[in-house]
Amino acid sequence: MLVVTDLDRTFWGLDCVAPAAHLDALVELEAAGHVVLAATGRRLQNISRLFDLNGLELPAVALDGSVGMDFATKERFHRIAFDPAALWKLLDILEVHGIRPCLYIDDHGEPGGDVAMPENPSSEPSHLRFLDEDVNHALSPVDVEADVLELVLTGLPSHLAHLAAKSVHSQSLGVARVDEPDPLYGGSRLTVSPPGVSKVSGVEAFCQWTGQPFDFAAIGDGINDLELLEAASISIAIANSHASQAANPDHIIDSPERGGWATVPRLVIGGGGGGSWR
């Protein structure tokens, strides 16, 4: 069976270091013939560094479903970017609200960075500092208009984030998600993906690429995991998370700080009814 897992606040905590028990559980699943696929809002370059840190080489759906890559072989299996004309309409709509987002781009595996910035981006300053090592300062939005995979902004007031998301949806220009409170930067985090993109569409692309059935277990915690958990044959949410309250999961497990992911093999290999393993 395919096992699809979120990373942040699911497979690892805010320190981005997977507990040894989680790594053991991953080995147990793979030994039993299951395939584990990461599905995350992170960028490919950022995932690569964190996988190296944790000794992982998993396939991954990145940027909430916009792109996918097998980190063991470096093969891409999926990519959906904004249509350039729609992108400019979208940026104009966000500009009306005083929002100039960071542009997460497809760098085609070339050096230089997978983030492009507009003039005076309005994301939270510590977020901009975090991104700086991956910003290609030689590129402007015009240069990357065919390669934008996601728009991201952090530190927004809640009312403004929701107002901007409503404007995006009213024009059918993308999928806007508001995650609040942002655990790293505070305030509300607004992400906008191309129309139709979700972690589920990334999982579908992976299944088509590998030729396996679209049947999977899913583990997640956030608003960007809701569709994934709803589509899963076995849905597992992290305790006290947005997903545990909104997704009606089959199982609820503890946070990564308390080793919750270590119980996943029991739920997937052993099956069984809904409930909690703590």
C-alpha positions in Angstrom: 0.0 0.0 0.0 1.1 3.6 -0.6 1.6 5.6 2.6 1.6 9.4 2.1 2.9 11.5 4.9 3.2 15.2 5.6 6.6 16.2 7.0 6.4 19.3 9.3 4.6 18.7 12.6 3.9 15.2 11.4 7.0 13.1 10.5 9.2 15.6 12.4 8.7 18.6 14.7 9.7 22.2 14.4 13.4 21.2 14.6 13.0 19.2 11.3 14.8 16.2 12.9 12.8 12.9 12.6 12.8 10.9 15.9 14.7 7.6 15.6 11.4 5.7 16.3 9.9 7.4 13.2 12.8 6.3 11.0 12.5 2.8 12.4 8.8 2.8 11.5 9.6 3.9 8.0 12.0 1.0 7.6 9.3 -1.3 9.0 6.8 -0.1 6.4 9.2 -0.5 3.5 10.3 -4.0 4.7 6.6 -5.0 4.6 6.4 -3.9 1.0 4.7 -0.5 1.4 5.9 2.6 -0.5 6.2 5.9 1.5 5.7 9.2 -0.3 6.2 12.5 1.4 3.6 15.3 0.6 4.6 18.7 1.8 4.3 22.4 1.2 8.1 22.7 1.2 10.2 23.5 -1.9 12.4 20.8 -3.6 15.7 22.5 -2.6 14.6 22.8 1.0 13.3 19.2 1.1 16.7 18.0 -0.3 18.6 19.6 2.6 16.2 18.2 5.2 16.3 14.7 3.6 20.1 14.8 3.7 19.9 15.8 7.4 17.7 12.9 8.2 19.3 10.3 5.9 16.2 10.0 3.7 15.7 9.4 0.0 11.9 9.3 -0.4 9.8 10.3 -3.4 8.1 13.6 -2.6 5.2 15.7 -3.7 6.3 19.3 -3.0 4.7 22.7 -2.9 1.3 21.3 -1.9 1.1 19.3 -5.2 2.7 21.5 -7.8 5.8 19.4 -8.4 7.0 15.9 -7.6 10.4 14.2 -7.5 11.9 10.9 -6.5 14.9 11.9 -4.3 16.5 8.5 -4.8 16.8 8.8 -8.5 16.3 12.6 -8.9 13.6 11.9 -11.5 10.7 14.4 -11.8 7.3 12.8 -12.1 5.0 15.8 -11.9 4.9 19.6 -12.6 2.1 22.2 -12.8 2.9 25.9 -13.1 0.7 28.9 -13.3 -0.4 30.0 -16.8 1.5 33.3 -17.3 -1.6 35.4 -18.2 -3.4 34.0 -15.1 -0.3 34.7 -13.0 -0.3 38.4 -13.8 -4.0 38.7 -13.1 -3.4 37.0 -9.8 -0.5 39.2 -8.9 -2.6 42.3 -9.7 -5.4 41.1 -7.5 -3.0 40.5 -4.6 -1.4 43.9 -5.2 -4.8 45.5 -4.6 -4.7 44.1 -1.1 -1.1 45.4 -0.6 0.3 41.9 -1.0 3.5 41.2 -2.9 4.2 37.4 -2.5 7.3 35.4 -2.8 7.4 33.3 -6.0 8.4 29.7 -5.6 9.6 28.6 -9.0 10.8 25.6 -11.0 14.6 25.9 -11.2 14.8 22.9 -13.6 17.5 21.5 -11.4 19.9 24.3 -12.3 21.9 26.2 -9.7 20.8 29.7 -8.8 17.8 29.2 -6.4 14.2 28.2 -6.6 12.7 31.5 -5.3 12.1 34.8 -7.1 11.1 38.0 -5.5 9.1 41.1 -6.6 10.3 44.5 -5.5 9.6 45.1 -1.8 8.0 41.7 -1.0 5.6 41.9 1.9 6.3 38.7 3.7 7.4 38.6 7.3 11.1 39.7 7.6 12.3 36.5 9.3 10.7 34.5 6.5 12.5 36.5 3.9 15.8 35.9 5.8 15.1 32.2 5.8 14.5 32.2 2.0 17.5 34.4 1.2 19.9 31.5 0.5 17.5 30.1 -2.2 16.6 33.4 -3.8 17.8 33.8 -7.4 18.5 37.6 -7.2 19.1 37.7 -11.0 15.5 36.8 -11.8 12.4 39.1 -11.7 8.8 37.9 -11.9 8.9 38.6 -15.7 11.8 36.2 -16.1 10.0 33.3 -14.5 6.4 33.9 -15.5 6.2 30.4 -17.1 7.8 28.6 -14.1 5.9 29.8 -11.0 4.7 26.9 -9.0 3.3 28.6 -5.9 2.9 32.1 -4.3 3.6 32.4 -0.6 3.3 35.1 2.0 3.6 34.9 5.8 2.9 37.2 8.8 -0.4 38.5 7.4 -3.3 39.8 9.6 -6.0 37.1 9.5 -8.7 39.3 7.9 -6.4 40.3 5.1 -5.3 36.8 4.4 -8.9 35.6 4.1 -9.9 38.6 2.1 -7.1 37.9 -0.4 -7.9 34.2 -0.6 -11.6 35.0 -1.3 -10.5 37.3 -4.1 -8.4 34.6 -5.7 -11.2 32.1 -5.6 -13.7 34.5 -7.0 -11.7 34.8 -10.1 -10.9 31.1 -10.3 -7.2 31.9 -10.6 -5.8 29.5 -8.1 -6.2 27.5 -4.9 -5.6 29.8 -1.9 -5.1 28.4 1.5 -4.8 30.3 4.8 -2.8 28.5 7.6 -3.0 30.2 11.0 -1.3 30.7 13.2 1.9 30.2 11.3 4.0 28.3 13.8 7.3 29.8 12.7 6.5 33.4 11.7 3.3 34.3 13.5 0.2 35.7 11.9 -1.5 34.0 8.9 0.3 32.3 6.1 -1.3 32.6 2.6 -0.3 30.2 -0.2 -1.7 30.2 -3.7 -1.3 27.1 -6.0 -2.3 26.8 -9.6 -5.9 25.9 -10.2 -6.7 22.2 -9.4 -3.5 21.6 -7.5 -3.5 19.8 -4.2 -1.5 17.1 -2.5 -4.1 14.7 -3.9 -3.3 15.7 -7.5 0.3 15.1 -6.7 -0.4 11.7 -5.3 -2.5 10.8 -8.4 0.5 11.8 -10.6 2.8 9.6 -8.5 0.4 6.6 -8.8 0.2 7.1 -12.6 4.0 7.4 -12.8 4.6 4.2 -10.8 1.6 2.3 -12.2 0.2 1.5 -8.8 -3.5 1.8 -7.8 -4.8 5.1 -6.4 -5.2 3.6 -2.9 -3.3 5.0 0.0 -3.0 5.8 3.7 -2.4 9.4 4.6 -0.9 11.1 7.7 -1.1 14.9 8.2 -1.9 17.8 10.5 -2.7 21.0 8.5 -5.2 22.7 6.3 -3.3 21.6 3.2 -3.7 17.9 4.3 -7.5 18.0 4.5 -8.2 16.9 0.9 -5.5 14.2 1.3 -7.0 12.8 4.4 -10.5 12.8 2.8 -9.3 10.9 -0.2 -7.3 8.3 1.7 -8.4 4.7 2.5 -6.8 5.1 5.9 -6.7 8.7 7.3 -4.4 9.5 10.2 -4.3 13.0 11.8 -2.0 14.4 14.4 -3.6 15.1 17.8 -4.7 18.6 18.5 -4.1 19.7 14.9 -6.4 21.4 12.5 -6.7 18.2 10.6 -7.7 16.2 13.7 -10.6 18.6 14.2 -11.7 19.2 10.6 -11.0 15.9 8.7 -12.9 13.3 10.7 -9.9 10.9 10.5 -9.9 7.2 11.0 -7.1 7.5 13.6 -5.5 10.2 15.7 -1.8 9.8 16.7 0.4 11.8 19.0 2.7 14.7 17.8 6.2 14.0 16.5 7.6 15.2 19.8 5.8 12.3 21.4 6.7 9.7 18.7 3.2 9.5 17.2 4.4 8.4 13.7 6.0 5.3 15.2 2.5 3.9 15.5 1.8 4.2 11.8 2.9 0.6 10.9 0.4 -0.8 13.4 -2.4 1.2 11.7 -1.4 0.4 8.1 -0.1 -3.1 8.4 -2.4 -4.3 11.1 -5.5 -2.4 9.7 -8.4 -2.2 12.2 -11.0 0.3 13.0 -10.9 4.0 13.9 -9.5 5.3 17.1 -6.2 6.5 18.7 -2.9 4.9 19.3 -1.1 6.7 22.1 
